[in-house]
Amino acid sequence: MIKVLIVDDSSFMRVKIRKCLEVDSNIRIVGIARNGKDAIDKTLLLRPDVITMDINMPEMSGITAVEHIMKTCPTSIIMVSSLTQEGAEETIEALNKGAIDYIDKDQLSSTILLEKIYLAKDAVFRPKEQQPVRSEPPKPPKTVANHFTIVGIGISTGGPKALSGFIPQISPDLQASILIAQHMPAPFTRSLAERLNAESQIRIKEAEDQEILQPGYGYIGPGGMHMVVEKKGVISLYPKKDYPGYHFVPSADLLMASIAKAYNSSALCMIMTGMGSDGLEGVRIAKENKSYIIAQSQASSTIYGMPKAIISNNLQDEILHLDEVAERINLLCRRN
C-alpha cells in the first residue's frame, strides 16, 4: 500500500488527482492539504510515502514546503506544475530543494501519475550524517590516461538536484566539453541550464544545432531534441520523430554512442540517477570504442535504474558516489 498526501489549493485539482489515484487499489490517499504549511503539518502527522505538491498556494508556497519537508521528514515529492517558462523555473527550484519529479497539470492522467507515484516510492533519501565519509580523494586506476576531451552524462529522475550538487564544483580549467542528456521537456532544460550556469565556474548553456564544442563548457540537450556528435567537435540536434525507436529524449543511448564513435578512448561516459535503462545500449557501443565508463553508486542515486543497468552488465570502469563525481572529472579532464 502506497500512502499519498495530495497538496493543492484548488478543489478542482484535488478532485482530479484523487480520481486519477483511486483507480489503483494499492494507493491509499491518507490526507489532503490546501497550502504549504498544512502540507508540512500533515506530512509529520501522516507520514505519507509520496506527496503530490502544487507550487503556487496561499500562506506558504509548495517550494517553501518542499524545503521544510526535506529537512524535517524527507519524503518523495512530485510537483504538479505547468509547462510555461515561469512554471519551469519554479519547478527546477523545487527539484533543487529535494522534490524528485514533476507532472504537467495539462497532461495529468491516471497512467502518467501512477507511473510517477510507483517510481517515487522507491526514491532514496540519505541524510548527510549517514553518508560514507571519505578519508582521501578517490584515485582512478593507474591505467587511466588523463586525456579525456569530452564527457557525456546521461541522467533522469533526481537529475537536477544531482547536477546542482557537482557541476558547480567543476574546475574553470577543465580541458573538456561536457554534454548532458537530462530527460526533460524544453522549458525545463532551458531553466536548468540557466540555473546551473549561475551557480557554476564553467559556462553552462542549452545546446544549439551545429554549435562548436568548447573546452570548459557544459551543454544541456534541449528538451524534445536528441543531442549527438556526428562530427568531432560539433553538436547536432534532431527532433524525436527522426529517431522514433528512442522513447527518452534527449536520449542517453544516442549521446553515448555518438561521442564514443567520434572520440573513442578520449570520451568519458557517465550514467547517473534515473529510472529505466537509457544509456545501456549506448554504453555498450562506448565500451567497444575504448571509452571510459563511470556509473553512479546506488547509495547516492535517487533512482538506481540507469546506473544499475550499467553495473548489472559489468560495463563500468568505475562506480562513484555523487560526492566524488566533480573531483573525478577535474582529475581526468585536466591539462596534462
DAKA-V568430 format. One record per pair of residues at least 24 apart in sequence whose C-alpha atoms are under 7 Angstrom apart, sorted by the first residue. I is the first residue (numbers start at 1). J is the second residue. Records with the same first field share a line. If there is no record, write none. Layout:
I = J  J
This chain:
1 = 26  27  28
2 = 26  27  28  49
3 = 27  28  29  30  48  49  50
4 = 28  29  30  48  49  50  51
5 = 29  30  31  32  48  50  51  52
6 = 31  32  33  51  52  53
7 = 32  33  34  35  39  52  53  54
8 = 33  34  35  53  54
9 = 34  35  57
20 = 109  110
21 = 110  114
35 = 59  60  61
36 = 60  61  62  65
37 = 65
39 = 65
40 = 65  69
44 = 73
49 = 75  76  121
50 = 75  76  77  117  120  121
51 = 76  77  78
52 = 77  78  79  80
53 = 77  78  79  80
54 = 79  80  81
55 = 79  80  81
63 = 94
66 = 94  97  98  99
67 = 97  98
70 = 98
74 = 125
76 = 100  120  121  123
77 = 101
78 = 102
79 = 103
80 = 104  105
81 = 105
83 = 187
84 = 187
85 = 187
88 = 187  188  191
89 = 191
92 = 192
95 = 160  161
96 = 160  161
98 = 161
100 = 157  158
101 = 157
123 = 302  303
124 = 301  302  303
125 = 302
146 = 332  333  334
147 = 266  332  333
148 = 176  266  267  268  332  333
149 = 175  176  177  266  267  333
150 = 176  177  178  266  267  268
151 = 176  177  178  179  267  268  269
152 = 178  179  180  255  256  268  269  270
153 = 179  180  181  269  270  271
154 = 180  181  182  252  270  271  272  279
155 = 181  182  183  271  272  273  274
156 = 182  183  273  274  275
157 = 273  274  275  303
158 = 273  274  302  303
159 = 273
164 = 196
166 = 325  326
167 = 200  326
168 = 199  200  201
169 = 326
170 = 201  202  326  330
171 = 201  330
172 = 201  202  216
173 = 216
174 = 215  216  330  333  334
175 = 215  216  333  334  335
176 = 215  216  333
177 = 213  214  215  216  217  218
178 = 217  218  219
179 = 218  219  220
180 = 219  220  221
181 = 220  221  250  251  252
182 = 250
183 = 248  249  250
184 = 223
185 = 223  224
186 = 222  223  224
189 = 220  222  223
193 = 220
209 = 235  236  237
210 = 234  235  236
211 = 235
221 = 250
223 = 249  250
224 = 249  250
225 = 249  250
226 = 250  251
227 = 255
228 = 254  255  258
229 = 258  259  262
230 = 258  262
231 = 262
232 = 262
251 = 278
252 = 278  279  282
253 = 278  279  280  281  282
254 = 282
256 = 282  283  286
257 = 282  283  285  286
260 = 286  289  291
261 = 289
264 = 289  290  291
265 = 289  290  291  292
266 = 291
267 = 291  292
268 = 292  293
269 = 293  294
270 = 294  295
271 = 295  296  306  307
272 = 296  306  307
273 = 301  302  303  304  306  307
274 = 303  304  305  306
275 = 303  304  305  306
276 = 305  306
277 = 305  306  309
278 = 306
280 = 309  310
292 = 317
293 = 317  318
294 = 318  319  320
295 = 319  320
296 = 320  321  322
297 = 321
